[in-house]
């Protein structure tokens, strides 16, 4: 297998993008990535998206976007794995280039959610759960995560306020990201006073939806001349794993088994362990998922995830910086695009382009994208080569 490099990135602001169509959002990100890479053609285009068929009445998304960006003739397809669709597309593009099947792959994650009524989006998000054994019982996706958080607090003795720093850290870091949905710092007091969605998850435990797209260009590293405008960014490791889609079917609902497995595969490929990761773009759709991801990735023992937040070890100067440009919580969570926003932000960190959110001396960055309530998890490790 060939080593694969990321040579171009592009992303849009996450917002209510009323003036942009789905194809325009995706095209803006892809064309920006192609321009940065100095390319005018593609061999393949892989689109990550969850709900274009329901929210936008558009299937056939790979060709839809390839046609728009002038990549007619290229291999084109859509990848869907709920909220981990962006990373699924990146993994597909990675494998296509690494195998030698193609030389230039564009990967884009895109979602346009705010054109649809809120109840329709809530129903679409619920399709990431088990239709027969969860959704048919009337439970929402937020409620499933609330059940996990309730049980976690009961088992390990944490209070709701102990999760505040996950959100505070994300909002502080988003202040430095022009593409973030929210540019407002929050306090512990604001966190505790936020309106309740589903006990114990309140508005400041949950990430906002939005419209947005992020893209990257993948090529074989062996074909680069060495005279690149930026430090060479390689994909050092990639892992994917699944678990029972229904929470009640899992042997241990408080452990992200798919995260543990995908991390192990990525660590093994990269030849490193958790102690060598310089920053972690986790999937903080809810604060409980931030805690569980830190544990499953090996950064702290199980049941102690909130400790890293309480001790500010997840801050930019902490032991394991997280959500360095706002994460899902403050950057925003256009679900099928989120995995690619994580990749773009990891590349920015490794190129030292993260501005006031820069993690100094970063060499290895890890991204983790969660589909469903932990049923499909994809982990990537990127590194820079100076």
Secondary structure, DSSP 4 states (H G I P E B T S, - for coil): ---EEEEEEEE---B--TT--HHHHHHHHHHHHHHHHT-S--SEEEEE-SSHHHHSS---HHHHHHHHTT-TTSEEEEE--GGGHHHHHHHHHHHHHHTTS-SEEEEEEEE--TTS-HHHHHHHHHTTS-TTTTGGGT--HHHHHHHHHHHHHHHH---GGGGHHHHHHHHHHHTT-TT-S------HHHHHHSPEEETTEETTTB----BEEEEEEEEEGGG--S--SS-EEEEEEEEEEE--SSGGGSS-TTS-HHHHHHHHHHHHHHT--GGG--EEE---SBHHHHHHHHHHTTSS-TT-HHHHHHTTTTSTTSSSEESTT-IIIII---GGGHHHHHHHHHHHHHTT--GGG--TT--EEEEEEEETTTTEEEEEEEEEE-
